[in-house]
Amino acid sequence: MTPDSIPHNALLLRETAQGIIFSVQVVPRSSQNALVGVVNGVLKMKVTAPPVEGKANDECLNLLSASLNISKNRLSIIAGKQSRKKTILLAGVEKKDWKQAIARHFHPLVVAPAD
């Protein structure tokens, strides 16, 4: 799968043995918490929390949990804890369940082959 073959508004997901991995770009200190959309395979989101002492990271996971109706303990930031661009792991969810949860919000989805 090449970057040219992915629609610019498609959320890129990778299926791994640990779960589903996707990227988010967080805009801290925003006026509201919101999922903004997908640009170049990355989910853009706004959070009101400042990027201090992990507050924006916590708010990012809270927003994803509430928006996708998935327990927060299934979500973790596996890369980018001190960056606006983060890699999120969605663990312990069956394929049919995560596809339904994510597809409600993001069309189209692009699922990369497992590692």
C-alpha distances in whole Angstrom, upper triangle without the diagonal:
4,7,8,7,8,12,14,16,13,14,11,12,12,14,16,19,21,19,17,16,15,17,20,22,26,28,32,35,34,37,35,32,29,26,25,22,18,17,14,12,16,19,22,25,29,31,35,36,36,34,37,37,34,35,32,30,32,32,28,28,31,29,26,28,31,28,26,29,28,30,30,31,27,26,26,24,23,22,24,27,29,26,25,22,21,19,20,21,22,23,25,24,23,20,22,24,21,19,23,24,20,20,24,23,19,18,15,13,10,10,7,9,12,13
4,5,5,7,11,12,15,13,14,12,14,14,16,18,22,23,22,19,17,16,17,19,21,25,27,31,34,33,36,34,32,29,26,25,21,17,16,12,12,15,18,21,25,28,31,34,35,35,33,36,37,34,35,32,30,32,32,28,29,32,30,27,30,32,29,27,31,30,32,32,32,29,27,27,25,24,22,23,27,28,25,24,21,21,19,21,22,23,26,28,27,26,23,25,26,24,22,25,25,22,22,25,24,20,19,16,15,11,12,10,12,15,15
4,5,5,8,9,12,11,12,10,13,14,17,19,23,24,22,19,17,15,15,17,18,22,24,27,31,30,32,31,29,26,23,21,18,14,12,8,9,12,16,18,22,25,28,31,32,32,30,33,34,31,32,29,27,30,30,26,27,30,27,25,28,30,27,26,29,29,31,30,31,28,26,25,23,22,21,21,25,26,23,21,18,19,18,20,21,23,25,28,27,27,23,25,26,23,21,24,24,21,20,24,22,18,17,15,14,11,13,11,14,17,17
4,6,8,9,12,12,14,13,16,17,20,23,26,27,25,22,20,18,18,20,20,24,26,30,33,31,34,33,31,28,24,23,19,16,13,10,11,15,18,20,24,27,30,33,34,35,33,36,37,34,35,32,30,33,32,28,30,32,30,27,30,32,29,28,31,31,34,33,34,31,29,29,27,26,25,25,28,29,26,24,21,22,21,23,24,26,28,31,29,29,26,27,28,25,23,26,26,23,22,25,23,19,17,15,15,12,15,14,16,19,20
4,7,9,12,10,13,11,14,15,18,21,25,26,24,20,19,17,18,20,21,25,27,31,34,32,35,33,31,28,24,23,19,16,14,11,11,15,18,20,24,27,30,34,35,36,34,37,38,35,36,32,31,33,32,29,29,32,29,27,29,31,28,26,30,29,32,32,33,30,28,28,27,26,25,26,29,30,27,25,22,23,21,23,24,24,27,29,27,26,23,24,26,23,20,23,24,21,19,22,21,17,15,13,12,10,12,12,14,17,19
4,6,8,7,9,8,11,13,16,19,23,24,21,18,16,14,15,17,18,22,24,27,30,29,31,29,27,24,20,19,15,12,11,8,8,11,14,17,20,24,27,30,32,32,31,34,35,32,32,29,27,30,29,25,26,28,26,23,26,27,24,23,26,26,29,29,30,27,25,25,24,23,23,23,26,28,24,22,19,20,18,20,21,21,24,26,24,24,21,22,23,20,18,20,21,17,16,19,18,14,12,10,9,7,10,10,13,17,18
4,5,5,9,10,13,16,19,22,26,26,23,19,18,15,15,17,18,21,23,26,29,27,29,27,25,22,19,17,13,10,9,7,8,11,13,15,19,22,26,29,31,31,30,34,35,32,32,28,27,29,28,24,25,27,25,22,25,26,23,22,26,26,29,29,30,28,25,26,25,25,24,24,27,28,25,22,20,20,20,21,22,22,25,28,25,25,22,22,23,20,18,20,20,17,15,18,16,12,10,8,9,9,12,13,17,20,21
4,6,8,10,14,16,20,23,26,26,23,20,18,15,14,14,15,18,19,23,26,24,26,25,23,20,16,14,11,8,6,4,6,9,11,13,16,19,23,26,28,28,27,31,32,29,29,26,25,27,26,22,24,26,23,21,24,25,22,21,25,26,28,28,30,27,24,25,23,24,22,22,25,25,22,19,17,18,18,19,21,22,26,28,26,26,23,24,24,21,19,21,21,17,16,18,16,12,11,10,11,11,14,15,18,21,23
4,7,9,13,16,19,22,26,25,22,19,17,14,13,13,14,17,18,22,24,22,24,22,20,17,13,11,8,5,5,6,6,8,9,11,14,17,21,24,26,27,26,30,31,28,28,24,23,25,23,20,21,23,20,18,21,22,18,18,22,23,26,25,27,25,22,23,22,23,22,22,24,25,22,19,17,18,18,18,20,20,24,26,24,24,21,22,22,19,17,18,17,14,13,15,12,9,8,7,9,10,13,15,19,21,23
4,6,9,13,15,19,22,22,19,15,14,11,12,13,14,17,19,23,26,24,26,23,21,18,14,13,9,6,7,7,5,8,9,12,15,18,21,25,27,28,27,30,31,28,28,24,23,25,23,20,20,22,20,17,20,21,17,17,20,21,24,23,25,23,20,21,21,21,21,21,23,25,22,19,17,17,16,16,18,18,21,23,21,21,18,18,19,16,13,15,15,11,11,13,11,7,6,5,5,6,10,12,15,18,20
4,6,10,13,16,19,19,16,12,11,8,8,10,12,15,18,21,24,22,24,22,19,16,12,12,9,6,8,8,4,6,7,10,13,16,19,23,24,25,24,27,28,25,25,21,20,21,20,17,17,19,17,14,17,18,15,14,18,17,20,20,22,19,17,18,17,18,18,18,20,22,19,17,14,14,13,13,14,14,17,20,18,18,16,17,16,13,11,14,13,9,9,12,10,7,7,7,5,6,8,10,14,16,18
4,7,10,13,17,17,14,10,9,6,8,10,13,16,19,22,26,24,27,25,22,19,15,15,12,9,10,8,5,7,9,12,15,19,21,25,26,27,25,28,28,25,26,22,20,22,22,18,18,21,19,16,18,20,17,16,19,19,21,21,22,19,16,17,16,16,16,17,20,22,19,17,14,13,11,12,13,13,16,19,17,18,15,16,17,13,12,15,15,11,12,15,13,10,11,9,6,5,6,7,11,12,14
4,7,10,13,13,10,6,6,5,8,11,14,17,21,23,27,26,28,26,22,20,16,17,15,12,13,12,8,9,10,14,16,20,22,26,26,27,25,28,28,24,25,22,20,21,21,17,17,19,18,15,17,19,17,14,18,16,19,18,19,16,14,15,15,14,15,17,19,22,20,18,15,13,11,10,10,10,13,15,14,14,12,14,14,11,10,13,13,10,11,15,14,11,12,11,7,6,5,6,9,10,12
4,6,10,10,8,6,5,6,10,13,17,19,23,25,29,28,31,28,25,23,20,21,18,15,16,15,11,12,14,17,19,23,24,28,28,29,27,29,29,25,26,24,21,22,23,19,18,21,20,17,18,21,20,17,20,18,20,19,19,16,14,15,15,13,14,17,19,22,20,20,16,14,11,10,9,10,12,14,14,14,12,14,15,12,12,16,15,13,14,18,17,15,16,14,11,9,6,5,7,6,8
4,7,8,6,5,6,9,13,16,20,22,26,28,31,31,33,30,27,25,22,23,21,18,20,18,15,15,16,20,22,25,26,30,30,31,29,31,30,26,28,26,22,23,24,21,19,22,22,18,19,22,20,17,19,17,19,19,18,15,14,15,16,14,16,19,21,24,23,23,19,17,13,12,10,10,10,12,11,11,9,12,13,11,11,15,15,13,15,18,18,17,17,16,12,11,7,7,7,5,7
4,5,5,6,7,11,14,17,21,23,27,29,32,32,35,32,29,27,24,26,24,21,22,21,17,18,19,22,24,27,28,31,30,31,29,31,29,26,28,26,22,24,25,22,20,23,23,19,20,23,22,19,21,18,19,19,18,14,14,14,15,13,15,19,20,24,23,23,20,17,13,12,9,10,10,11,12,12,11,15,15,13,14,18,18,16,18,22,22,20,21,20,16,14,11,10,8,5,6
4,6,8,10,14,17,20,24,26,30,31,34,35,37,34,31,29,27,29,27,25,26,24,21,21,22,25,26,29,30,33,32,33,31,32,30,27,29,28,24,25,26,23,21,24,25,21,21,24,24,21,22,19,19,19,17,14,15,15,16,14,17,21,22,25,25,26,23,19,16,14,11,11,9,10,11,12,12,15,16,14,16,19,19,19,21,24,24,23,24,23,19,18,14,13,11,8,8
4,7,9,12,15,18,22,23,27,28,31,32,34,31,28,27,24,27,25,23,25,24,20,20,20,23,24,27,27,30,29,30,27,28,27,23,25,24,20,21,23,20,18,21,22,18,18,22,22,19,20,16,16,16,14,11,11,11,13,11,14,18,19,22,22,23,20,17,13,11,8,8,6,8,10,11,12,16,15,13,16,19,18,17,20,23,23,22,24,23,19,18,15,14,14,10,11
4,7,10,13,16,20,21,25,26,30,30,32,29,25,24,21,24,22,20,22,21,18,17,17,21,21,24,25,28,27,28,26,28,27,23,24,23,19,20,21,18,16,19,19,16,15,19,18,15,17,13,14,14,13,9,10,11,13,12,15,18,19,22,22,22,19,16,12,10,6,6,4,6,7,9,9,12,12,10,12,15,14,14,16,19,19,18,20,20,16,15,12,13,12,10,11
4,7,10,13,17,19,22,24,27,27,29,27,23,21,18,20,19,17,19,18,14,14,14,17,18,22,22,26,25,27,25,27,26,22,23,21,18,19,20,17,15,17,17,14,14,17,16,13,15,13,14,14,14,10,10,11,12,11,14,16,18,21,20,20,17,14,10,8,6,5,6,9,8,10,9,12,11,8,10,13,12,11,13,16,16,15,17,16,12,12,9,10,11,9,11
4,7,10,14,16,20,21,25,25,27,25,22,20,17,19,17,15,16,15,12,11,12,15,16,19,20,24,23,24,22,24,24,20,21,19,16,18,18,15,14,17,17,13,15,18,17,14,17,14,16,15,15,12,10,10,10,9,11,13,15,18,17,16,13,10,7,6,5,6,9,12,12,13,12,15,15,11,12,16,14,12,15,17,16,15,17,16,13,12,10,10,12,10,11
4,7,10,13,17,19,22,22,25,22,19,17,14,15,13,11,13,12,8,7,8,11,13,16,18,22,21,22,20,23,23,19,20,18,15,17,17,13,13,16,15,12,14,17,15,13,17,15,17,15,16,13,11,11,10,10,11,12,14,17,15,14,11,8,6,5,7,8,12,15,14,16,14,17,16,12,13,15,14,11,13,16,14,12,14,14,11,10,10,10,13,13,14
4,7,10,13,16,19,19,22,20,17,16,13,14,12,10,11,10,8,5,6,9,11,14,16,19,19,20,18,20,21,18,18,15,13,16,16,12,12,16,14,12,15,17,16,15,18,17,18,16,18,15,12,11,10,10,9,10,12,14,12,10,7,6,4,6,9,11,14,18,17,19,18,20,19,15,16,18,16,13,16,18,15,13,15,15,13,13,13,13,16,16,16
4,6,10,12,16,15,18,17,14,12,10,11,10,9,10,11,9,5,5,6,7,10,12,16,16,16,15,18,19,16,16,12,11,13,13,9,11,13,12,10,14,15,14,14,17,16,18,16,18,16,12,12,10,12,10,10,11,13,10,8,6,5,6,7,11,12,16,19,19,21,20,22,20,16,17,19,16,13,16,17,14,13,16,16,14,15,15,16,19,19,20
4,7,10,13,13,16,15,13,12,10,10,10,9,9,11,10,7,6,5,6,8,11,14,14,14,13,16,18,15,15,11,11,14,13,10,12,15,13,12,16,17,16,17,20,19,21,18,20,19,15,14,12,14,12,10,11,12,9,5,4,6,9,10,14,16,20,23,23,25,24,25,24,20,21,22,19,16,19,20,16,15,18,18,17,18,19,19,22,23,23
4,6,10,10,13,12,10,10,9,10,11,12,12,14,14,10,9,6,5,6,7,10,10,11,10,13,15,12,12,8,9,11,10,7,11,13,11,11,15,16,15,16,19,19,20,17,19,19,15,14,12,15,13,10,11,11,8,5,6,8,11,12,15,17,20,24,23,26,25,27,25,21,22,23,20,18,20,20,17,17,20,21,20,21,22,22,26,26,26
4,7,7,10,10,9,10,10,10,12,13,14,16,16,13,11,8,6,5,6,8,9,9,9,13,16,14,12,9,11,13,11,10,13,14,13,14,17,18,17,19,21,22,23,20,22,22,19,18,15,18,16,13,13,12,10,7,9,11,15,15,19,21,24,27,27,29,29,30,28,24,25,26,23,20,23,22,19,19,22,23,22,23,25,26,29,29,29
4,5,9,10,9,11,12,13,15,17,17,20,20,16,14,11,9,6,5,6,6,5,6,10,13,11,9,6,9,11,9,9,13,14,12,14,17,18,17,20,22,22,22,19,22,22,19,18,16,18,17,14,13,12,11,8,11,13,16,17,20,22,25,28,28,31,30,32,29,26,27,28,24,22,25,24,21,21,25,26,25,27,28,28,32,31,32
4,7,8,9,12,14,14,18,20,20,23,23,19,17,14,11,8,6,4,5,5,8,10,14,13,10,8,12,13,11,12,15,15,14,17,19,19,19,22,24,24,24,21,24,25,22,21,19,22,21,17,16,15,14,12,15,16,20,20,23,25,28,31,31,34,33,34,32,29,30,30,27,25,27,26,23,24,27,29,28,30,31,32,35,35,35
4,5,7,9,12,12,15,17,18,21,22,18,16,12,10,6,5,5,8,9,11,14,17,16,13,10,14,15,12,12,16,15,13,16,19,18,17,20,22,23,24,21,25,25,22,22,20,23,22,19,18,17,16,13,16,17,20,20,24,25,28,31,30,33,32,33,30,27,28,28,25,23,25,24,21,21,25,26,26,28,30,31,34,35,35
4,7,9,13,13,16,19,21,24,24,21,18,15,12,8,8,6,9,11,14,17,19,18,15,13,16,17,13,14,17,16,14,17,20,18,18,21,23,24,25,23,26,27,24,24,23,26,25,23,21,21,20,17,19,20,23,23,26,27,30,32,31,34,34,34,31,29,30,29,26,24,26,24,21,22,25,27,28,30,32,34,37,37,38
4,6,10,11,14,18,19,23,23,19,16,13,10,7,6,5,9,12,15,17,19,18,14,12,15,15,11,12,15,13,11,14,16,14,14,17,19,21,21,20,23,24,21,22,21,25,24,22,21,21,19,16,19,19,22,21,24,24,27,29,28,31,31,31,28,25,26,25,22,21,23,21,18,20,23,25,25,28,29,31,35,35,36
4,7,9,13,16,18,21,20,17,14,11,8,5,4,6,9,12,14,16,18,16,13,10,12,12,8,9,11,10,7,10,12,11,10,14,15,17,18,16,20,20,17,18,18,21,21,19,18,19,18,15,16,17,19,17,20,20,23,25,24,27,27,27,24,22,23,22,19,18,20,18,15,17,20,23,22,25,26,28,31,31,33
4,6,9,12,15,18,17,15,11,9,6,5,7,9,12,15,16,19,21,18,16,13,14,14,10,9,12,11,7,9,12,11,9,12,14,16,18,16,20,20,17,18,18,21,21,19,19,20,18,15,16,16,18,17,19,19,22,25,23,25,25,25,22,20,20,20,16,15,17,15,12,14,17,19,19,22,23,26,29,29,31
4,6,9,12,15,14,11,8,6,4,6,9,12,14,17,17,20,22,19,17,14,14,15,12,10,12,12,8,8,12,11,8,11,14,15,17,16,19,19,16,17,17,20,19,18,18,20,18,14,14,14,16,14,17,17,20,23,21,23,22,22,20,17,17,17,14,12,14,13,9,10,13,15,15,18,20,22,25,26,28
4,7,9,13,13,11,8,5,5,7,10,13,16,18,18,22,24,21,19,16,16,18,15,12,15,15,12,12,15,15,12,14,17,19,21,20,23,22,19,20,19,22,21,19,20,21,18,14,14,15,17,17,19,19,23,26,24,26,24,24,22,19,19,19,17,14,15,14,10,11,13,15,16,18,20,22,26,27,29
4,7,10,10,8,6,5,7,10,13,17,19,21,21,24,26,23,22,18,18,20,17,14,16,17,13,13,16,16,13,14,17,19,21,20,23,22,19,20,19,21,20,19,21,22,19,15,14,15,16,16,19,18,22,25,23,24,22,22,21,18,17,17,15,12,13,13,9,8,10,11,12,15,17,19,23,24,26
4,7,6,5,4,6,9,12,16,19,21,22,21,25,27,23,23,19,19,20,19,15,17,18,15,14,17,18,15,15,19,19,22,21,24,22,19,19,18,20,19,18,20,21,18,15,13,14,14,15,17,17,21,24,22,23,21,21,20,17,16,17,16,12,12,13,10,8,9,10,10,12,14,16,20,21,23
4,6,5,7,7,11,14,17,21,22,23,22,25,27,24,24,20,20,22,21,17,19,21,18,17,20,21,18,18,22,23,25,24,26,24,21,21,19,20,19,18,20,21,17,14,12,14,15,16,19,20,23,26,25,26,23,24,24,20,19,20,19,15,16,17,14,11,12,12,12,13,15,17,20,22,23
4,6,9,10,14,17,20,24,25,25,24,27,29,26,26,22,21,24,23,19,21,23,21,19,22,24,21,20,24,24,27,25,27,25,22,22,20,20,18,18,21,21,18,15,13,14,14,16,19,20,23,26,25,26,23,24,24,21,19,21,20,17,17,19,16,13,13,12,12,11,14,14,18,20,21
4,7,10,13,17,19,23,24,25,23,26,28,24,25,21,20,22,21,17,18,21,19,16,19,21,18,17,21,21,23,22,24,21,19,19,17,17,16,16,19,20,17,15,12,13,12,13,15,16,20,22,21,22,19,21,20,17,16,18,17,13,14,16,14,11,11,10,9,8,10,11,15,17,18
4,6,10,13,16,19,20,21,19,23,24,21,21,17,16,19,18,14,15,18,16,14,17,19,16,16,20,19,21,20,22,19,16,16,14,15,14,13,16,17,14,12,9,9,10,11,14,15,19,22,20,22,20,21,21,17,16,18,17,13,15,16,13,11,13,12,11,11,13,13,17,18,19
4,6,10,13,17,18,19,18,21,23,19,19,15,14,16,15,11,13,15,12,10,14,15,13,13,16,17,19,17,20,18,15,15,14,15,15,14,16,17,14,11,9,10,10,10,13,14,18,21,19,21,19,20,19,15,15,17,14,11,13,14,11,9,12,12,11,12,14,16,19,20,21
4,7,10,14,15,16,16,19,21,18,17,14,14,16,14,11,13,15,12,11,15,16,13,15,18,18,20,19,21,20,17,17,15,17,16,14,15,16,13,10,9,10,12,13,16,17,21,24,22,24,23,24,22,19,19,20,17,14,16,16,12,11,14,15,15,16,18,19,23,24,24
4,7,10,12,14,14,17,19,16,14,11,11,13,10,8,11,12,9,9,13,13,11,13,16,17,18,16,19,19,15,16,14,17,16,15,15,16,13,10,10,11,13,13,16,17,20,23,22,24,24,24,22,19,19,20,17,14,16,16,13,13,16,17,17,19,20,22,25,26,27
4,7,9,11,12,15,17,15,13,9,11,12,9,8,12,12,9,11,14,14,13,15,18,19,20,18,21,21,17,17,16,19,18,16,16,16,14,10,12,13,16,15,19,19,23,26,25,27,27,27,25,22,23,23,20,18,20,19,15,16,19,21,21,23,24,26,29,29,30
4,6,8,10,12,14,12,10,7,9,10,6,7,10,10,8,11,13,13,13,16,18,18,19,16,19,20,17,16,15,19,18,16,15,15,14,11,13,14,16,16,19,19,23,25,25,28,28,28,25,23,24,24,20,19,22,21,17,19,22,24,23,25,26,28,31,30,31
4,7,9,12,14,13,9,8,11,11,8,10,13,12,11,14,16,15,16,19,20,21,21,18,21,22,19,19,18,22,21,18,17,16,16,13,16,17,20,19,22,23,26,28,28,31,31,32,29,26,27,27,24,22,25,24,21,22,25,27,27,29,30,31,34,34,35
4,7,8,10,9,6,5,9,9,7,9,12,11,11,14,16,16,17,20,21,21,20,17,20,21,18,17,16,20,19,16,14,14,14,13,15,16,19,18,21,22,25,27,27,31,31,32,29,26,28,28,25,24,26,25,23,24,27,29,28,30,30,31,34,34,34
4,5,9,9,6,6,9,10,9,11,14,14,14,17,19,19,20,23,24,24,23,20,22,23,20,19,17,20,18,15,13,12,12,11,15,15,19,19,22,24,26,29,30,33,33,35,32,29,31,31,27,26,29,28,25,26,29,31,30,31,32,32,35,35,34
4,7,6,6,5,8,10,10,11,13,15,15,17,19,20,21,23,24,24,23,19,21,22,19,17,14,17,15,12,10,8,9,9,12,13,16,17,20,22,25,28,29,32,32,34,31,28,30,31,27,26,29,28,25,26,29,30,29,30,30,30,33,32,32
4,6,6,7,9,10,11,13,15,16,17,19,21,22,23,25,26,25,24,20,21,23,20,18,16,18,17,14,11,9,11,12,15,15,18,19,22,24,26,29,30,33,34,36,33,30,32,33,30,28,31,31,28,29,32,33,32,33,33,33,35,34,34
4,6,8,9,10,12,13,14,16,18,19,20,22,23,25,26,24,22,19,19,21,19,16,14,17,16,14,10,10,12,14,17,16,18,18,21,23,24,27,29,32,33,35,32,29,32,33,29,28,32,32,29,30,33,34,32,33,33,33,35,33,33
4,6,5,6,9,10,11,12,14,16,17,18,20,21,22,21,19,15,16,18,15,13,11,14,13,11,8,8,11,12,14,13,15,15,17,19,21,24,25,29,29,31,28,26,28,29,26,25,28,28,26,26,30,31,29,29,29,29,32,30,29
4,5,5,6,9,10,10,12,14,15,16,18,20,21,20,18,15,16,18,15,14,13,16,16,14,11,11,13,13,15,14,16,16,18,20,22,24,25,29,30,31,28,26,28,28,25,24,27,27,24,25,29,30,29,30,30,31,33,32,31
4,5,5,6,9,10,10,12,14,15,16,18,19,19,18,15,17,18,14,13,12,15,14,12,9,10,10,9,12,11,14,14,17,18,21,24,24,28,28,29,27,24,26,26,23,21,25,24,21,22,26,27,26,27,27,28,30,29,29
4,5,5,6,9,10,11,12,14,15,16,18,17,16,12,14,15,11,9,8,11,11,10,7,9,10,9,11,9,11,11,13,15,17,20,21,25,25,27,24,21,23,24,21,20,23,23,21,21,25,26,24,25,24,25,27,26,26
4,5,5,6,9,10,11,12,14,15,16,15,13,10,11,13,10,10,10,13,14,13,10,12,13,13,14,12,14,12,14,15,17,19,20,24,25,26,23,21,23,24,20,20,23,23,21,22,26,27,25,26,26,27,29,28,28
4,5,5,6,9,10,10,12,14,15,14,14,11,13,15,12,12,12,15,16,15,12,14,14,13,14,13,15,13,16,16,18,21,21,24,25,26,23,20,23,23,19,18,22,21,18,20,24,25,24,25,26,27,30,29,29
4,5,5,6,9,10,11,12,14,13,13,10,13,13,10,10,9,13,13,12,11,13,12,10,11,10,11,10,13,13,16,19,19,22,22,23,21,18,20,20,17,15,19,18,16,17,21,22,20,22,22,23,26,25,26
4,5,5,6,9,10,10,12,10,10,7,9,10,7,7,8,12,13,13,12,14,14,13,13,11,11,9,10,10,13,16,16,19,20,21,18,15,18,19,15,14,18,18,16,17,21,22,20,22,21,23,25,24,24
4,6,5,6,8,10,10,10,9,7,10,11,9,11,12,16,17,17,15,17,17,16,16,14,15,12,14,13,15,17,17,20,21,22,19,17,19,19,15,15,19,18,16,18,22,23,22,24,24,25,28,27,28
4,5,5,6,8,10,10,11,9,13,13,11,12,13,17,18,17,16,18,17,15,15,14,15,13,14,14,16,19,18,21,21,21,18,16,18,17,14,13,16,15,13,15,19,21,19,22,22,24,27,26,28
4,6,5,6,8,8,9,8,11,11,8,10,11,15,16,16,15,18,17,15,15,13,13,10,11,10,13,15,14,17,17,18,15,12,14,14,11,10,13,13,11,13,16,18,16,18,18,21,23,23,24
4,6,5,6,5,6,5,9,9,7,10,13,16,18,18,17,20,20,18,18,15,15,12,12,10,12,14,13,16,17,17,14,12,14,14,10,11,14,14,13,15,18,20,18,21,20,22,24,24,25
4,6,5,7,8,8,12,12,11,14,16,19,21,21,20,22,22,20,20,18,18,15,16,13,16,17,15,18,19,19,15,14,16,14,11,12,15,13,12,15,19,21,20,22,22,25,27,27,28
4,6,8,10,11,14,14,12,15,16,20,21,21,20,23,22,19,19,17,17,14,15,13,16,17,15,18,18,17,14,12,14,12,9,9,12,10,8,11,15,17,16,19,20,23,25,25,27
4,5,9,10,13,11,11,14,16,18,20,21,21,23,23,20,19,17,16,13,13,11,13,14,12,14,14,13,10,8,10,9,5,6,9,8,8,10,14,16,14,17,17,20,22,22,24
4,7,9,12,11,11,15,17,20,22,23,23,25,25,23,22,20,19,16,15,12,14,14,12,14,15,14,10,10,12,10,7,9,12,11,11,14,17,19,18,20,20,23,25,24,27
4,6,9,7,8,12,15,17,20,21,21,24,24,22,21,18,17,13,12,9,10,10,9,12,13,13,9,9,12,11,8,10,13,13,13,15,18,20,18,20,19,21,23,22,24
4,5,6,7,11,14,17,20,21,20,23,24,23,22,19,17,14,12,10,10,10,10,13,15,16,12,12,15,15,12,13,17,16,17,19,22,23,21,23,22,24,25,23,25
4,5,5,8,11,14,17,18,16,19,20,20,19,16,15,12,11,9,10,11,12,15,17,18,15,13,17,17,14,15,18,18,17,19,23,24,22,23,22,24,25,24,25
4,5,7,11,13,17,18,16,20,21,21,20,17,16,12,11,9,9,10,11,15,17,19,16,14,18,19,16,17,20,21,20,22,25,26,23,24,23,24,25,23,24
4,7,10,12,16,18,17,20,21,21,19,16,14,10,8,6,5,6,8,12,14,15,13,11,15,16,13,14,18,18,18,19,22,23,20,21,19,20,21,19,20
4,7,9,12,14,13,17,17,17,16,12,10,7,6,5,6,9,10,14,15,17,14,12,15,16,13,13,17,18,17,18,21,21,19,19,18,19,21,19,20
4,6,9,11,10,14,14,15,14,10,8,6,5,7,8,11,13,17,17,20,18,15,18,19,17,16,20,21,19,20,23,23,20,21,19,20,21,19,19
4,6,7,7,10,11,12,10,7,6,5,6,9,11,15,16,19,20,22,20,17,19,21,19,17,21,22,20,20,23,23,20,20,19,19,21,19,19
4,7,8,11,12,13,11,8,6,6,6,10,11,15,17,20,20,23,21,18,20,23,20,19,22,24,22,22,24,24,21,20,19,18,19,17,16
4,6,9,9,10,8,6,5,7,9,13,15,18,20,23,22,25,24,20,22,25,22,20,23,25,23,22,25,24,21,21,19,18,20,18,17
4,5,5,7,6,4,6,9,12,15,18,21,22,25,25,27,26,22,24,26,24,21,24,26,23,22,25,25,22,22,21,21,23,21,20
4,6,8,8,7,9,10,13,16,18,21,23,26,26,28,26,23,25,27,24,22,26,27,24,24,27,27,25,24,24,23,25,24,23
4,7,9,8,11,13,16,19,21,25,26,29,29,32,30,26,28,30,27,25,28,29,26,26,29,29,27,27,26,26,28,27,26
4,5,7,10,13,16,19,22,25,26,29,28,31,29,25,27,29,26,23,26,27,24,23,26,26,24,24,24,24,26,26,24
4,6,10,12,16,18,22,25,25,28,27,29,27,24,25,27,24,21,24,24,21,20,23,23,22,22,23,23,26,25,25
4,7,10,13,16,19,23,23,26,25,27,25,21,22,24,22,19,21,23,20,18,21,21,19,19,19,19,22,22,21
4,6,10,13,16,19,20,23,22,24,23,19,20,22,20,17,20,22,19,18,21,21,18,18,18,18,20,20,19
4,7,10,13,17,17,19,19,21,20,16,18,20,18,16,19,21,18,17,20,19,17,16,15,15,17,16,16
4,7,10,13,14,16,16,19,17,13,15,18,15,13,17,18,16,16,19,19,16,16,15,15,17,16,16
4,6,10,11,13,14,16,15,12,14,17,14,13,17,18,17,17,20,19,16,16,14,14,16,14,14
4,7,7,10,11,13,11,8,11,13,11,11,14,16,16,16,18,18,15,16,14,15,16,14,16
4,6,9,10,13,11,10,13,15,13,14,17,19,19,19,21,21,18,18,16,16,17,14,15
4,7,9,12,10,10,13,15,14,15,18,19,20,20,23,23,20,20,17,18,18,16,17
4,6,8,6,6,10,11,10,12,14,16,17,18,20,20,17,18,15,17,17,15,18
4,6,5,6,9,10,11,12,14,16,18,18,19,19,16,17,14,16,16,15,17
4,5,5,6,9,10,11,12,14,16,16,17,16,13,14,11,13,13,12,16
4,6,5,6,9,10,10,12,15,15,16,16,13,15,13,16,16,16,19
4,5,5,6,9,10,11,13,14,16,16,14,16,14,17,18,17,21
4,5,5,6,8,10,11,12,14,14,11,13,12,14,16,15,18
4,6,5,6,8,10,10,11,11,9,11,10,13,15,15,18
4,6,5,6,9,10,11,12,11,14,13,17,18,19,22
4,6,6,8,9,12,13,12,14,14,18,19,20,23
4,5,6,6,9,10,8,11,12,15,17,18,21
4,5,5,6,8,7,10,11,15,18,19,22
4,6,8,10,10,14,15,19,21,22,25
4,7,9,10,13,15,18,21,23,25
4,6,7,10,12,16,19,20,23
3,5,9,12,15,18,20,23
4,7,10,13,16,19,21
4,6,10,13,15,18
4,6,10,12,15
4,7,9,12
4,6,9
4,6
4
